[in-house]
Amino acid sequence: MTETLLVTGASGQLGRGVIHYLLDAHKVAPAQIIAATRNPESLADLAARGVVVRAADFSDAASLENAFKGADRVLIISTGDLDLKGGRRLKQHETAVAAAKQAGVSHLLYTSMPNPEPVSPVLFAGDHYGTEQAIKASGIPYTIFRNGWYQENLFMALPHAIASGQWYTSAGDGRIAHAARDDMAAAIAAGLASGSSESKIYTLTGPQAHTTAEIAALVSEVTGKPLDVIQLPDEALTEGVKAAGVPEEFARVIVSFDANTRSGRIAMVTDAIETLSGRKPQTLREFLEANKTALAG
């Protein structure tokens, strides 16, 4: 490996995971890895291992251009800057793509979501679709990872649901193949380290797709606690989420996930994680077993 690899969002959980796989699984020399973040001081441990740490702010084009200098392959991890009204996240991503073009990057990698097309019920899908379009328009060869939902996302709903014995949802009989964040990090690191110059799109999922009812049955089996699934219309679920103290904009985002599940747009199961990383992804049961104490309080 003679190319220099850059990871944005390097202080986040996914970014850190990718860098650790580059170092430990792919044996990339630390000096050939650039970890870009808004908070360079948070990556002192990686700097101590010899990784190059650079400041990069997605709202500052000049900082991105400086960060990307000398990088051959750049992984843009989508920012967490959700802004449904102003489109701030898409603008940030477009700025990053332009900076990569300016810096002469030879391959661009990006973390998107499954089926982000404009018909998607997910309220922020347009950020990902727009970024994919900007990457394709840049002319830079690309790898797009359409990351399915994390198993870890279940921590948002399950502890409260298990405690009350009731899981409110509007997902109907829709299915999701949740995947472990660590498995996605392993797959993405493999793609980043591969040296491939071909433009490809991978959808990263877990090994099996489950309905909410099937997940609830698994949860009951693993924790020994009964969990009833209660299906609601989207509007009623939104009001319930707001009543639990979630701000309206985020409540609408959460319910849009369920609408997306119900529509069948997240039901796919692929072998992309195993194909890229060479290992079998963690099953949902394994995740629940490993985290049953935390989930059940």
TALINBEL-V107307 format. One record per backbone hydrogen bond with DSSP energy under -0.5 kcal/mol. CO is the residue of the C=O (numbers start at 0). NH is the residue of the N-H. E is the energy in kcal/mol with one decimal. If there is no record, write none. Layout:
CO,NH,E
CO,NH,E
This chain:
2,4,-0.5
3,71,-2.1
3,72,-2.1
4,33,-3.1
5,74,-3.2
6,35,-2.9
8,11,-1.8
8,14,-0.5
11,15,-2.6
12,16,-2.0
13,17,-2.5
14,18,-2.2
15,19,-2.5
16,20,-2.0
17,21,-2.2
18,22,-2.4
19,23,-3.0
20,24,-1.6
20,25,-2.1
21,27,-2.7
28,31,-2.4
29,32,-1.9
29,51,-0.7
31,4,-3.0
32,34,-0.5
32,51,-2.3
33,6,-2.6
33,35,-0.7
34,53,-2.5
35,9,-2.4
36,55,-1.9
38,41,-2.0
39,42,-1.9
40,43,-0.9
42,46,-2.5
43,47,-2.1
44,48,-0.7
45,48,-0.7
45,50,-2.1
46,49,-1.5
50,52,-0.5
51,34,-3.4
51,53,-0.5
53,36,-2.0
56,59,-2.4
59,63,-1.7
60,64,-2.5
61,65,-2.3
62,66,-2.2
63,67,-2.5
64,68,-0.7
65,68,-0.7
67,70,-2.3
71,105,-1.7
71,106,-1.8
72,5,-2.8
73,75,-0.7
73,108,-3.2
74,7,-2.4
74,76,-0.8
75,77,-0.6
75,110,-1.7
79,81,-2.0
82,86,-1.9
86,90,-1.9
87,91,-2.2
88,92,-2.5
89,93,-2.7
90,94,-2.2
91,95,-2.0
92,96,-2.4
93,97,-2.3
94,98,-2.2
95,99,-2.2
96,100,-2.1
97,101,-2.5
98,102,-2.2
99,104,-2.4
100,103,-1.1
105,140,-0.5
106,73,-2.4
107,142,-2.2
108,75,-3.5
109,111,-0.8
109,144,-3.1
111,146,-1.1
112,115,-0.5
116,119,-2.8
121,124,-1.8
123,126,-1.4
123,127,-0.9
124,128,-2.6
125,129,-2.7
126,130,-1.7
127,131,-2.7
128,132,-2.2
129,133,-2.1
130,134,-2.5
131,135,-2.4
132,136,-2.4
133,137,-1.2
134,138,-0.6
134,139,-0.5
135,138,-0.9
140,107,-2.5
141,199,-2.0
142,109,-1.9
142,144,-0.6
143,145,-0.7
143,201,-3.0
144,111,-3.2
144,146,-1.4
145,203,-1.7
146,113,-0.5
148,178,-2.2
149,152,-0.8
150,153,-1.9
151,154,-1.8
152,155,-2.1
153,156,-0.6
153,157,-2.9
156,160,-2.0
157,161,-3.5
158,162,-2.1
159,163,-2.0
160,164,-2.1
160,165,-0.8
164,227,-2.8
165,167,-0.6
166,229,-3.0
168,231,-2.8
170,173,-2.1
173,211,-0.5
175,177,-0.8
175,209,-2.6
176,205,-2.7
178,150,-2.6
179,183,-1.9
180,184,-2.5
181,185,-2.1
182,186,-2.1
183,187,-2.8
184,188,-2.6
185,189,-1.8
186,190,-2.0
187,191,-2.5
188,192,-2.5
189,193,-0.7
191,194,-0.5
197,199,-0.5
199,143,-2.5
201,145,-4.0
201,203,-0.6
202,204,-0.6
203,147,-2.6
209,175,-2.1
210,214,-2.3
211,215,-2.8
212,216,-2.1
213,217,-2.1
214,218,-2.8
215,219,-2.5
216,220,-2.1
217,221,-2.5
218,222,-3.0
219,223,-2.1
227,166,-3.3
227,229,-0.5
228,230,-0.6
229,168,-2.3
232,236,-2.3
233,237,-2.6
234,238,-2.1
235,239,-2.1
236,240,-2.6
237,241,-2.4
238,242,-2.4
239,243,-1.1
240,245,-1.6
241,244,-2.1
246,250,-2.6
247,251,-2.4
248,252,-1.4
249,253,-2.6
250,254,-2.2
251,255,-1.8
252,256,-1.2
253,256,-0.6
253,257,-1.1
254,258,-2.2
255,259,-2.1
256,260,-2.4
257,261,-2.8
258,262,-1.6
259,264,-1.5
260,263,-1.6
263,266,-0.8
265,176,-0.8
270,274,-2.9
271,275,-2.6
272,276,-2.9
273,277,-2.3
282,286,-1.9
283,287,-2.7
284,288,-2.9
285,289,-2.3
286,290,-1.4
288,291,-0.8
290,294,-2.7
291,295,-2.5
292,296,-0.6
